[in-house]
Every structure is written in structure tokens, then in C-alpha cells.
Amino acid sequence: MSFDLKAYLEAHRVIVDAALDRVLPSEEIVPVNLHRAMRYSVLAPGKRLRPTLVIAGAEAVGGAAEAVLDTACALELIHAYSLIHDDLPAMDDDDYRRGRLTNHKVFGEAMAILAGDALLTLAFRLVADNAARLADPRAVARVVADVADAAGTDGMVGGQVIDIESEGKDVGADTLEYIHRHKTAALIRVSLTAGATLAGGTPAQIDAVRRAGESLGLAFQIVDDILDVEGSLAELGKTAGSDVRKKKVTYPALLGLDASKRKARGLIDETKRLLEPLGPPAEPIRALADFVFERRS
Amino acid sequence: MSFDLKAYLEAHRVIVDAALDRVLPSEEIVPVNLHRAMRYSVLAPGKRLRPTLVIAGAEAVGGAAEAVLDTACALELIHAYSLIHDDLPAMDDDDYRRGRLTNHKVFGEAMAILAGDALLTLAFRLVADNAARLADPRAVARVVADVADAAGTDGMVGGQVIDIESEGKDVGADTLEYIHRHKTAALIRVSLTAGATLAGGTPAQIDAVRRAGESLGLAFQIVDDILDVEGSLAELGKTAGSDVRKKKVTYPALLGLDASKRKARGLIDETKRLLEPLGPPAEPIRALADFVFERRS
């Protein structure tokens, strides 16, 4: 009997959405507009891929979803903050995201900047509180540090900087891979490792999910590039062809579509190979990897 | 023999500046412009009030500066990030800060947003690593959570939101106090409590510095309001009268100059009264409190 990913995704989306609603500040309390802006972007319908990977990372080493739910939420908050700031006029200047108006189009630029700041701040509080339920203080610091590293100058923010600086320039495969590994893969990787670390994974297990997450994250962004060429607004929730319009370098532009698909497929196969030592408990991650690849078709 | 605050401030400024230089990523590594932007704002000459308060908070309960230096840096990074984002065109739209061009005037808006994001992220890494050198995992989470609370929706970011929303409006004393307590006092308060918590202060000691920090922080912002009316560009490093120009509500505008000075003086006296149970080790905080008041004259 094969693993039912659809049911798994749906079940996790429901518990993650409920948890996000719980951890976000209420629109009933001051500052009301800030809380509205935070909730607007985070609670927009989405796959909750990063939270689901946190949970799958915990399960892969014998942990349970409930125990890592706050950290799962934290990763979604960091993802949402990065989208809000990326969409700003000074950055990618996008009007639509996930099929809705972007945060600054609804709440104004100042509020969008501050909502992003507040989401990033709240994320670290959630991770620290979640991690403190473990006995080992070094594990608390390790998870906070891992998340900070994946989100900061040597991770997501660093990737965004090089992405912006590369617009309209003739960049090579090395730079493109730097951007994708930092801007996208780092957060996907740390979703898995945070889950596995919090659930008490061994160093070998954590290293396996770290390497698998790195491959999966790069594959995810290559598929995203492919979707930008092939996809429609309905599928993406954003304007197809926007990478070309913004003169962003992409894998299809650099390698062509077929080679990009082969590269993504190879990375997905590698992801699954790296997960072999974890056995059956890593089945959800494997299924998620196939899902990442197949969403392009 | 009275406490030599001038020597104390100078000695701590030197060790904090050296530590900031150490914890900030090098301009020699990629992404170079991001690291330049981060260092430009953080390393601009300053009093390092918040880091000095972290150290003074530790010393007040018997701790040493070296043990809390990374957290001292973290508070300066959070302060610097908040200034970078506050100065953006979408927010206060300031061209000068601490007598130099603001971050976005030098590096552009996109880089200024990302530099702020990266500084906030790095701050949490530093706090977590610093706290992990303690034995108690709950203390690690408590310090990270306290810093996040002081910086987030119920702290600095929340205060900035209400500040922006109040511009040009006829707001009362309650709203003004909300803004000042959240936007400014929260971070000053948590500087003291983080130091005291990391240095192993008792709950009673931590509560005393928390309440003292709250009074000191509010006094600090009232003095800042007074300086904005009375001060010069040379003293402030920013344009005097800018609050009036931006139609920001201030204590002098609401209460008048004399009543504002009396309120600040009363809060400084309260700060010192709250510190009495801590005895002589809290002398640096008392001297800093007097310094905060006297910088207006």
C-alpha cells in the first residue's frame, strides 16, 4: 500500500492552519492594523510546505507533529515575512502573491515592512519556547542558531541580495546556484533539520536530513523556475513569466527546459537516496519530494 | 569617592565596539554589499547605551561584562535595525542619522530593508548562543523570548506602528505613553533584564531591574523629545525640530517643556529608588540614569 500523500498534506495543513491562527496575535488587540497585516499574509491559503517539512523531519526520527508545531509555525512566519519584504516596491515590486494583493498593496509600505519585522521576531520566540521543552540547553541554542543561519546573511537574506544584484546581468551557473541554495534551499533544509533536532534525532540522522533538505530545496526552486515559464496565474498565484519580465536569471534560461527538468529529477532522486538510512519513518519526506517535482506537470 | 561614569562609559564603549566588529560579518565575504550596509549603520559612532545597560544589568547581580558581551551586541543590532527601517522613505523618510547619511541613502532601499532583516536575525543567533553557555535551557528560552517580546508587536514594532498611525492626529497622553513605552522603553528595559537574567539574577533582582528599566526607558524618550525641541544637529546627529516637522506628538507638545522635564526627573528618581534593593553593584545603572537626564543640559 503506497503512502497517501494527499491525505497527509491535507491533515497537516489543517493542524498547521489552526496552530498559525493560535500563535498569531489577535486582530482584536492593539496594534490592530499590524496584526491584520501579519494575519493577512500568513493565513493566505497555502500548501504549508515548510511547516509540513518540520513535522516530517520530526517524524523521520521518531518524533510527533504536536511536539514541533510551534517551530513548524515559525518557519511559515519566516517564509511569509520574506515574501512580504520581497514584494515591496523597493524590491521585486509585485502586486499579487498567492492570487491576492500583496501586503503593501493592502496595508501600505510602512505596515508591510513592520509586519515582516514582527513576523520574523515572533518566529524566534516560537522556536525558543518550543525548543525549551527539550532538556538540553545546547539543543535550544542549536535550533535557534540553525534557523537564524538559514534566514540570515549566509542564508535567505544573502540569497535575496545576490538575486537583486544579479538582475539584468549575465550571470553564470555558479551565481544562480548560490542564489537558489541561499534564497530558497536554506529555509527548506532547516525546516527538516529543526524538526529532526527537536525530536531528538542522532547527529547522523540530522546530517542525513540536512543533506536531503539541501537537495530538495534546490530542486524546489528549479521547479519554481520551470513553472514560471510553463505555468499559469491560476497555478502559481502570481504572474507567469515574471522572472523573464524582471530579468531574473533562471535554470531554464541558463540550461534550457529539458536540462532543467533533468537536473530537478536528479536532485529529487538524490534526496531520496540520502534518506535511505532513515528507513520507513522518512516516507513522508520522500513523498513530499516527489510532490515537489510533480507539481510542475 | 563618586562613581566615574565617564571612564565607565568609555571603557565599555571600547569593548562593545570591538565585540561588534567581531560579531558582524566581514566585508571581505559575499554578499559584500549587505555586510557593508550592516556594518555602516551598526559601527557608526554611538554611545552604545543598550549594550552598556546589558553589561550594567549583569554587574548589578554580580555578573561580569565578558559573559554577556554577545547579548550586549545583539541589543545594539536590534537598535540599529530599527533605526534603518524607521528611516526608510515609507516610514520616517530621514536622510541623516547620527550625523551621517541614512542607510538607504547610501546603499539603496532594498539593501537597507535587507540589512535590517539580517541584523535582527543575527541578534537572535547571538542571544541564543550566549544564553546556551548557561546551564538552564529555560533561561535560554526566557532571554530569547524576552528580547523577542520587547522587539515585537507588543514592544518596539507595536510602538512604531502606533507612532506612524498617530502622525498629524490629536492624540492624548495615554497614546503618547503607549508609543514611548513600546517604541523605546521596551528595548531599554530588556537590555537590563537580559543582562541580569544571563548573569543568574534572582527573580526579585530581575523584577527590580525590569521595573527600573521601564522607568528609565520612558525617561530616556521624554528627554529625547525635549532634545528635539532644544537640541542642535551637532548634539543629536539628526535634524532638531524633526518631530514638529513630522507632526509627531511629543511630551513637550502635550505637557509643555517644564512639566516634561519634571516628569523625566521624577522617572529618573523612581529608577534609582527601584534599584535600592540591589545595593552598590547597581551603581553604574544609577549613574547611567542620571546621565540620561543630564544629556539634555
Boltz contact constraints between the chains, C-beta under 6 A:
constraints:
  - contact:
      token1: [A, 25]
      token2: [B, 153]
      max_distance: 6.0
  - contact:
      token1: [A, 31]
      token2: [B, 158]
      max_distance: 6.0
  - contact:
      token1: [A, 31]
      token2: [B, 161]
      max_distance: 6.0
  - contact:
      token1: [A, 31]
      token2: [B, 162]
      max_distance: 6.0
  - contact:
      token1: [A, 34]
      token2: [B, 153]
      max_distance: 6.0
  - contact:
      token1: [A, 34]
      token2: [B, 161]
      max_distance: 6.0
  - contact:
      token1: [A, 85]
      token2: [B, 113]
      max_distance: 6.0
  - contact:
      token1: [A, 90]
      token2: [B, 109]
      max_distance: 6.0
  - contact:
      token1: [A, 90]
      token2: [B, 110]
      max_distance: 6.0
  - contact:
      token1: [A, 91]
      token2: [B, 110]
      max_distance: 6.0
  - contact:
      token1: [A, 109]
      token2: [B, 90]
      max_distance: 6.0
  - contact:
      token1: [A, 110]
      token2: [B, 90]
      max_distance: 6.0
  - contact:
      token1: [A, 110]
      token2: [B, 91]
      max_distance: 6.0
  - contact:
      token1: [A, 110]
      token2: [B, 164]
      max_distance: 6.0
  - contact:
      token1: [A, 113]
      token2: [B, 85]
      max_distance: 6.0
  - contact:
      token1: [A, 114]
      token2: [B, 157]
      max_distance: 6.0
  - contact:
      token1: [A, 114]
      token2: [B, 161]
      max_distance: 6.0
  - contact:
      token1: [A, 117]
      token2: [B, 157]
      max_distance: 6.0
  - contact:
      token1: [A, 118]
      token2: [B, 152]
      max_distance: 6.0
  - contact:
      token1: [A, 118]
      token2: [B, 153]
      max_distance: 6.0
  - contact:
      token1: [A, 118]
      token2: [B, 157]
      max_distance: 6.0
  - contact:
      token1: [A, 120]
      token2: [B, 120]
      max_distance: 6.0
  - contact:
      token1: [A, 121]
      token2: [B, 148]
      max_distance: 6.0
  - contact:
      token1: [A, 121]
      token2: [B, 151]
      max_distance: 6.0
  - contact:
      token1: [A, 121]
      token2: [B, 152]
      max_distance: 6.0
  - contact:
      token1: [A, 122]
      token2: [B, 152]
      max_distance: 6.0
  - contact:
      token1: [A, 124]
      token2: [B, 124]
      max_distance: 6.0
  - contact:
      token1: [A, 124]
      token2: [B, 148]
      max_distance: 6.0
  - contact:
      token1: [A, 125]
      token2: [B, 145]
      max_distance: 6.0
  - contact:
      token1: [A, 125]
      token2: [B, 148]
      max_distance: 6.0
  - contact:
      token1: [A, 128]
      token2: [B, 141]
      max_distance: 6.0
  - contact:
      token1: [A, 128]
      token2: [B, 144]
      max_distance: 6.0
  - contact:
      token1: [A, 128]
      token2: [B, 145]
      max_distance: 6.0
  - contact:
      token1: [A, 129]
      token2: [B, 141]
      max_distance: 6.0
  - contact:
      token1: [A, 132]
      token2: [B, 137]
      max_distance: 6.0
  - contact:
      token1: [A, 132]
      token2: [B, 138]
      max_distance: 6.0
  - contact:
      token1: [A, 132]
      token2: [B, 141]
      max_distance: 6.0
  - contact:
      token1: [A, 137]
      token2: [B, 132]
      max_distance: 6.0
  - contact:
      token1: [A, 137]
      token2: [B, 137]
      max_distance: 6.0
  - contact:
      token1: [A, 137]
      token2: [B, 140]
      max_distance: 6.0
  - contact:
      token1: [A, 138]
      token2: [B, 132]
      max_distance: 6.0
  - contact:
      token1: [A, 140]
      token2: [B, 137]
      max_distance: 6.0
  - contact:
      token1: [A, 140]
      token2: [B, 140]
      max_distance: 6.0
  - contact:
      token1: [A, 140]
      token2: [B, 141]
      max_distance: 6.0
  - contact:
      token1: [A, 141]
      token2: [B, 128]
      max_distance: 6.0
  - contact:
      token1: [A, 141]
      token2: [B, 129]
      max_distance: 6.0
  - contact:
      token1: [A, 141]
      token2: [B, 132]
      max_distance: 6.0
  - contact:
      token1: [A, 141]
      token2: [B, 140]
      max_distance: 6.0
  - contact:
      token1: [A, 144]
      token2: [B, 128]
      max_distance: 6.0
  - contact:
      token1: [A, 145]
      token2: [B, 125]
      max_distance: 6.0
  - contact:
      token1: [A, 145]
      token2: [B, 128]
      max_distance: 6.0
  - contact:
      token1: [A, 148]
      token2: [B, 121]
      max_distance: 6.0
  - contact:
      token1: [A, 148]
      token2: [B, 124]
      max_distance: 6.0
  - contact:
      token1: [A, 148]
      token2: [B, 125]
      max_distance: 6.0
  - contact:
      token1: [A, 151]
      token2: [B, 121]
      max_distance: 6.0
  - contact:
      token1: [A, 152]
      token2: [B, 118]
      max_distance: 6.0
  - contact:
      token1: [A, 152]
      token2: [B, 121]
      max_distance: 6.0
  - contact:
      token1: [A, 152]
      token2: [B, 122]
      max_distance: 6.0
  - contact:
      token1: [A, 153]
      token2: [B, 25]
      max_distance: 6.0
  - contact:
      token1: [A, 153]
      token2: [B, 34]
      max_distance: 6.0
  - contact:
      token1: [A, 153]
      token2: [B, 118]
      max_distance: 6.0
  - contact:
      token1: [A, 157]
      token2: [B, 114]
      max_distance: 6.0
  - contact:
      token1: [A, 157]
      token2: [B, 117]
      max_distance: 6.0
  - contact:
      token1: [A, 157]
      token2: [B, 118]
      max_distance: 6.0
  - contact:
      token1: [A, 158]
      token2: [B, 31]
      max_distance: 6.0
  - contact:
      token1: [A, 161]
      token2: [B, 31]
      max_distance: 6.0
  - contact:
      token1: [A, 161]
      token2: [B, 34]
      max_distance: 6.0
  - contact:
      token1: [A, 161]
      token2: [B, 114]
      max_distance: 6.0
  - contact:
      token1: [A, 162]
      token2: [B, 31]
      max_distance: 6.0
  - contact:
      token1: [A, 164]
      token2: [B, 110]
      max_distance: 6.0
